[in-house]
Amino acid sequence: MKKSLGAKTIAFPVPAWAIGTYDADGKPNVMTAAWTGICCSRPPCMAVSLREATSSHGNLVARKAFTISIPSEEQVSEIDYIGVVSGRDRDKFADLGLTPARAEHVDAPYIEEFPVIIECRLLHTIELGLHTQFIGEIMDVKAEEEVLDDKGQPDPARVRPVIFGPGDRSYYGLGAYLGRAFSIGRKK
Amino acid sequence: MKKSLGAKTIAFPVPAWAIGTYDADGKPNVMTAAWTGICCSRPPCMAVSLREATSSHGNLVARKAFTISIPSEEQVSEIDYIGVVSGRDRDKFADLGLTPARAEHVDAPYIEEFPVIIECRLLHTIELGLHTQFIGEIMDVKAEEEVLDDKGQPDPARVRPVIFGPGDRSYYGLGAYLGRAFSIGRKK
């Protein structure tokens, strides 16, 4: 029996990713976003929703570029810190001992220590209400060699991403391998 | 050392959710979407990207409504089947022995057997390229009572959602609890 919970932003899984931007002075900033995901295959695009009140929002509008840095589960405290502190008050890279690396294809920084990063140039800006959704074309994905499988693809079990639970405000790691996509359902 | 992988749609975690719609004759259909997520807190909104070639795309445009049904990991074969078969060829509900339930607030069906469902009415349609992004206002979330915690919130560890790995086309379950959000980073 299903129980109605009302009109809430609850879904599983939701990511916890660091969005990287430069401010007007070229100072790198990162903030955590969970209202984000892949949104198109051709051109390859990511969607990231940010509140206008954040400094990252202004940076992204001005520079028309952002990165996504995907943490591994041992970086869960870092991704949480990046979400609770404002770049207006603190240099989050310095606070956490993380290294801002200049993206190769876009005018934005990423976190060198996170295992997978995505470089995006702004394509669309959609005002939704409290959040503005920024859609960026993926210009490149970069990954640490140690998380790649023998075909050169990032292996989720080596990336070990952080999964956010928006209802009870929890973080989880990645669990057991369940099977091969576009394959295990065919037996049905 | 990071290795460049090119402009690919690779990110972790990505969901595997079933998008429910009615066709012109009122026949329920579901298809699997991974290019989807929460995109605004107020109004609460979900974004779902579908290819125009799918029957769900036409259904959604016509009915201006959709649902998201979130599977548990024991339903991984079902969510994969829903992604590899077209609703034009097969009645996926009948094939899988799943029950289409009429949503309470919108003109769309959901999967009764999946533990968490979200009812959405179409707000925005954004043409991105191969995919059209549909943004829907969340009208209600419904969850099985057995997945709720003592505060009445869905507990990720009881929902046990399916996580899709787009690079190597894998499915994973949810792993270990890592800590409390907006909290564990404060010690940094």
Chai-1 contact restraints between the chains, C-beta under 6 A:
chainA,res_idxA,chainB,res_idxB,connection_type,confidence,min_distance_angstrom,max_distance_angstrom,comment,restraint_id
A,K2,B,K142,contact,1.0,0.0,6.0,A-B,restraint_1
A,K2,B,E144,contact,1.0,0.0,6.0,A-B,restraint_2
A,K3,B,E145,contact,1.0,0.0,6.0,A-B,restraint_3
A,S4,B,D140,contact,1.0,0.0,6.0,A-B,restraint_4
A,S4,B,K142,contact,1.0,0.0,6.0,A-B,restraint_5
A,L5,B,V141,contact,1.0,0.0,6.0,A-B,restraint_6
A,A7,B,P44,contact,1.0,0.0,6.0,A-B,restraint_7
A,A7,B,I138,contact,1.0,0.0,6.0,A-B,restraint_8
A,A7,B,M139,contact,1.0,0.0,6.0,A-B,restraint_9
A,A7,B,D140,contact,1.0,0.0,6.0,A-B,restraint_10
A,K8,B,V141,contact,1.0,0.0,6.0,A-B,restraint_11
A,T9,B,I38,contact,1.0,0.0,6.0,A-B,restraint_12
A,T9,B,S41,contact,1.0,0.0,6.0,A-B,restraint_13
A,T9,B,P44,contact,1.0,0.0,6.0,A-B,restraint_14
A,I10,B,V141,contact,1.0,0.0,6.0,A-B,restraint_15
A,I10,B,P154,contact,1.0,0.0,6.0,A-B,restraint_16
A,A11,B,I38,contact,1.0,0.0,6.0,A-B,restraint_17
A,F12,B,I70,contact,1.0,0.0,6.0,A-B,restraint_18
A,F12,B,P156,contact,1.0,0.0,6.0,A-B,restraint_19
A,F12,B,V159,contact,1.0,0.0,6.0,A-B,restraint_20
A,F12,B,P161,contact,1.0,0.0,6.0,A-B,restraint_21
A,P13,B,P13,contact,1.0,0.0,6.0,A-B,restraint_22
A,P13,B,P15,contact,1.0,0.0,6.0,A-B,restraint_23
A,P13,B,P161,contact,1.0,0.0,6.0,A-B,restraint_24
A,P13,B,I163,contact,1.0,0.0,6.0,A-B,restraint_25
A,P15,B,P13,contact,1.0,0.0,6.0,A-B,restraint_26
A,W35,B,I38,contact,1.0,0.0,6.0,A-B,restraint_27
A,W35,B,C39,contact,1.0,0.0,6.0,A-B,restraint_28
A,G37,B,G37,contact,1.0,0.0,6.0,A-B,restraint_29
A,I38,B,T9,contact,1.0,0.0,6.0,A-B,restraint_30
A,I38,B,A11,contact,1.0,0.0,6.0,A-B,restraint_31
A,I38,B,W35,contact,1.0,0.0,6.0,A-B,restraint_32
A,C39,B,W35,contact,1.0,0.0,6.0,A-B,restraint_33
A,C39,B,S49,contact,1.0,0.0,6.0,A-B,restraint_34
A,C39,B,Q133,contact,1.0,0.0,6.0,A-B,restraint_35
A,C40,B,S49,contact,1.0,0.0,6.0,A-B,restraint_36
A,C40,B,L128,contact,1.0,0.0,6.0,A-B,restraint_37
A,C40,B,G129,contact,1.0,0.0,6.0,A-B,restraint_38
A,C40,B,H131,contact,1.0,0.0,6.0,A-B,restraint_39
A,S41,B,T9,contact,1.0,0.0,6.0,A-B,restraint_40
A,S41,B,L130,contact,1.0,0.0,6.0,A-B,restraint_41
A,R42,B,G129,contact,1.0,0.0,6.0,A-B,restraint_42
A,R42,B,L130,contact,1.0,0.0,6.0,A-B,restraint_43
A,P43,B,G129,contact,1.0,0.0,6.0,A-B,restraint_44
A,P44,B,A7,contact,1.0,0.0,6.0,A-B,restraint_45
A,P44,B,T9,contact,1.0,0.0,6.0,A-B,restraint_46
A,C45,B,L128,contact,1.0,0.0,6.0,A-B,restraint_47
A,S49,B,C39,contact,1.0,0.0,6.0,A-B,restraint_48
A,S49,B,C40,contact,1.0,0.0,6.0,A-B,restraint_49
A,I70,B,F12,contact,1.0,0.0,6.0,A-B,restraint_50
A,E73,B,L178,contact,1.0,0.0,6.0,A-B,restraint_51
A,V76,B,L178,contact,1.0,0.0,6.0,A-B,restraint_52
A,V76,B,G179,contact,1.0,0.0,6.0,A-B,restraint_53
A,S77,B,I184,contact,1.0,0.0,6.0,A-B,restraint_54
A,S77,B,G185,contact,1.0,0.0,6.0,A-B,restraint_55
A,S77,B,K188,contact,1.0,0.0,6.0,A-B,restraint_56
A,D80,B,I184,contact,1.0,0.0,6.0,A-B,restraint_57
A,D80,B,G185,contact,1.0,0.0,6.0,A-B,restraint_58
A,Y81,B,G185,contact,1.0,0.0,6.0,A-B,restraint_59
A,Y81,B,K188,contact,1.0,0.0,6.0,A-B,restraint_60
A,V84,B,F182,contact,1.0,0.0,6.0,A-B,restraint_61
A,V84,B,G185,contact,1.0,0.0,6.0,A-B,restraint_62
A,L128,B,C40,contact,1.0,0.0,6.0,A-B,restraint_63
A,L128,B,C45,contact,1.0,0.0,6.0,A-B,restraint_64
A,G129,B,C40,contact,1.0,0.0,6.0,A-B,restraint_65
A,G129,B,R42,contact,1.0,0.0,6.0,A-B,restraint_66
A,G129,B,P43,contact,1.0,0.0,6.0,A-B,restraint_67
A,L130,B,S41,contact,1.0,0.0,6.0,A-B,restraint_68
A,L130,B,R42,contact,1.0,0.0,6.0,A-B,restraint_69
A,H131,B,C40,contact,1.0,0.0,6.0,A-B,restraint_70
A,Q133,B,C39,contact,1.0,0.0,6.0,A-B,restraint_71
A,I138,B,A7,contact,1.0,0.0,6.0,A-B,restraint_72
A,M139,B,A7,contact,1.0,0.0,6.0,A-B,restraint_73
A,D140,B,S4,contact,1.0,0.0,6.0,A-B,restraint_74
A,D140,B,A7,contact,1.0,0.0,6.0,A-B,restraint_75
A,V141,B,L5,contact,1.0,0.0,6.0,A-B,restraint_76
A,V141,B,K8,contact,1.0,0.0,6.0,A-B,restraint_77
A,V141,B,I10,contact,1.0,0.0,6.0,A-B,restraint_78
A,K142,B,K2,contact,1.0,0.0,6.0,A-B,restraint_79
A,K142,B,S4,contact,1.0,0.0,6.0,A-B,restraint_80
A,E144,B,K2,contact,1.0,0.0,6.0,A-B,restraint_81
A,E145,B,K3,contact,1.0,0.0,6.0,A-B,restraint_82
A,Q153,B,G167,contact,1.0,0.0,6.0,A-B,restraint_83
A,Q153,B,D168,contact,1.0,0.0,6.0,A-B,restraint_84
A,P154,B,I10,contact,1.0,0.0,6.0,A-B,restraint_85
A,P154,B,G167,contact,1.0,0.0,6.0,A-B,restraint_86
A,P156,B,F12,contact,1.0,0.0,6.0,A-B,restraint_87
A,P156,B,G165,contact,1.0,0.0,6.0,A-B,restraint_88
A,P156,B,Y172,contact,1.0,0.0,6.0,A-B,restraint_89
A,V159,B,F12,contact,1.0,0.0,6.0,A-B,restraint_90
A,P161,B,F12,contact,1.0,0.0,6.0,A-B,restraint_91
A,P161,B,P13,contact,1.0,0.0,6.0,A-B,restraint_92
A,I163,B,P13,contact,1.0,0.0,6.0,A-B,restraint_93
A,G165,B,P156,contact,1.0,0.0,6.0,A-B,restraint_94
A,G167,B,Q153,contact,1.0,0.0,6.0,A-B,restraint_95
A,G167,B,P154,contact,1.0,0.0,6.0,A-B,restraint_96
A,D168,B,Q153,contact,1.0,0.0,6.0,A-B,restraint_97
A,R169,B,A181,contact,1.0,0.0,6.0,A-B,restraint_98
A,R169,B,F182,contact,1.0,0.0,6.0,A-B,restraint_99
A,Y171,B,L178,contact,1.0,0.0,6.0,A-B,restraint_100
A,Y171,B,G179,contact,1.0,0.0,6.0,A-B,restraint_101
A,Y171,B,A181,contact,1.0,0.0,6.0,A-B,restraint_102
A,Y172,B,P156,contact,1.0,0.0,6.0,A-B,restraint_103
A,Y172,B,L174,contact,1.0,0.0,6.0,A-B,restraint_104
A,Y172,B,G175,contact,1.0,0.0,6.0,A-B,restraint_105
A,Y172,B,Y177,contact,1.0,0.0,6.0,A-B,restraint_106
A,Y172,B,L178,contact,1.0,0.0,6.0,A-B,restraint_107
A,G173,B,G175,contact,1.0,0.0,6.0,A-B,restraint_108
A,G173,B,A176,contact,1.0,0.0,6.0,A-B,restraint_109
A,G173,B,L178,contact,1.0,0.0,6.0,A-B,restraint_110
A,L174,B,Y172,contact,1.0,0.0,6.0,A-B,restraint_111
A,L174,B,G175,contact,1.0,0.0,6.0,A-B,restraint_112
A,G175,B,Y172,contact,1.0,0.0,6.0,A-B,restraint_113
A,G175,B,G173,contact,1.0,0.0,6.0,A-B,restraint_114
A,G175,B,L174,contact,1.0,0.0,6.0,A-B,restraint_115
A,G175,B,G175,contact,1.0,0.0,6.0,A-B,restraint_116
A,A176,B,G173,contact,1.0,0.0,6.0,A-B,restraint_117
A,Y177,B,Y172,contact,1.0,0.0,6.0,A-B,restraint_118
A,L178,B,E73,contact,1.0,0.0,6.0,A-B,restraint_119
A,L178,B,V76,contact,1.0,0.0,6.0,A-B,restraint_120
A,L178,B,Y171,contact,1.0,0.0,6.0,A-B,restraint_121
A,L178,B,Y172,contact,1.0,0.0,6.0,A-B,restraint_122
A,L178,B,G173,contact,1.0,0.0,6.0,A-B,restraint_123
A,G179,B,V76,contact,1.0,0.0,6.0,A-B,restraint_124
A,G179,B,Y171,contact,1.0,0.0,6.0,A-B,restraint_125
A,A181,B,R169,contact,1.0,0.0,6.0,A-B,restraint_126
A,A181,B,Y171,contact,1.0,0.0,6.0,A-B,restraint_127
A,F182,B,V84,contact,1.0,0.0,6.0,A-B,restraint_128
A,F182,B,R169,contact,1.0,0.0,6.0,A-B,restraint_129
A,I184,B,S77,contact,1.0,0.0,6.0,A-B,restraint_130
A,I184,B,D80,contact,1.0,0.0,6.0,A-B,restraint_131
A,G185,B,S77,contact,1.0,0.0,6.0,A-B,restraint_132
A,G185,B,D80,contact,1.0,0.0,6.0,A-B,restraint_133
A,G185,B,Y81,contact,1.0,0.0,6.0,A-B,restraint_134
A,G185,B,V84,contact,1.0,0.0,6.0,A-B,restraint_135
A,K188,B,S77,contact,1.0,0.0,6.0,A-B,restraint_136
A,K188,B,Y81,contact,1.0,0.0,6.0,A-B,restraint_137
